[in-house]
Amino acid sequence: MDTQRVVEIIMEEARKVEARYPTYADDVCEVVAEIVNIERQHRFAARNVKQDIAAQISTLGADLAAKLAEQAQ
């Protein structure tokens, strides 16, 4: 299976996540795209991929927490 098809499958599945706020699926897809981009860049330059990916996931988590807090008010 080629890389493009793998990315397509991941994006399809990301769109199916439970909507925790109105743009949640879009935000998840954006993070997935950024992670794929980080991996592609890693192929060409020495980078700390784990740290970059962890930062993306952390940002999404913080956004989720903030938006859920807003909804609870």
C-alpha positions as CSV (number, residue, x, y, z in Angstrom):
1,M,0.0,0.0,0.0
2,D,1.4,3.4,-0.9
3,T,1.9,6.3,1.5
4,Q,-0.8,8.4,-0.1
5,R,-3.5,5.6,0.4
6,V,-2.4,5.2,4.0
7,V,-2.9,9.0,4.6
8,E,-6.3,8.9,2.8
9,I,-7.4,6.0,5.1
10,I,-6.2,7.9,8.2
11,M,-8.0,11.1,7.2
12,E,-11.2,9.1,6.5
13,E,-11.1,7.6,10.0
14,A,-10.2,11.0,11.5
15,R,-13.4,12.4,10.0
16,K,-15.4,9.7,11.8
17,V,-14.3,10.7,15.3
18,E,-16.9,11.8,17.8
19,A,-17.6,15.5,17.5
20,R,-16.6,16.9,20.8
21,Y,-17.2,20.4,19.5
22,P,-18.3,21.7,16.0
23,T,-14.9,21.7,14.3
24,Y,-13.3,18.8,16.1
25,A,-13.0,16.5,13.1
26,D,-11.4,19.3,11.1
27,D,-9.0,20.0,13.9
28,V,-8.1,16.3,14.2
29,C,-7.5,16.1,10.4
30,E,-5.3,19.2,10.5
31,V,-3.2,17.6,13.2
32,V,-2.9,14.4,11.2
33,A,-1.8,16.4,8.2
34,E,0.8,18.2,10.3
35,I,2.1,14.9,11.7
36,V,2.4,13.5,8.1
37,N,4.2,16.7,7.1
38,I,6.6,16.4,10.1
39,E,7.4,12.8,9.1
40,R,8.1,13.8,5.5
41,Q,10.4,16.6,6.7
42,H,12.2,14.2,9.0
43,R,13.2,12.1,5.9
44,F,15.2,15.1,4.6
45,A,16.6,16.7,7.8
46,A,17.5,15.4,11.2
47,R,14.7,16.4,13.5
48,N,13.3,15.3,16.8
49,V,10.1,13.8,15.4
50,K,8.8,12.5,18.7
51,Q,9.0,15.9,20.2
52,D,7.3,17.6,17.2
53,I,4.5,15.1,17.1
54,A,4.0,15.3,20.9
55,A,3.7,19.0,20.6
56,Q,1.0,18.7,17.9
57,I,-1.0,16.2,20.0
58,S,-0.6,18.4,23.1
59,T,-1.9,21.4,21.2
60,L,-4.9,19.5,20.1
61,G,-5.5,18.3,23.6
62,A,-5.3,21.8,25.0
63,D,-7.7,23.1,22.3
64,L,-10.1,20.3,23.1
65,A,-10.0,21.1,26.9
66,A,-10.5,24.8,26.2
67,K,-13.5,24.3,23.9
68,L,-15.1,21.8,26.3
69,A,-14.7,24.3,29.1
70,E,-16.3,26.9,27.0
71,Q,-19.3,24.6,26.2
72,A,-19.7,23.8,29.9
73,Q,-20.2,27.5,30.8
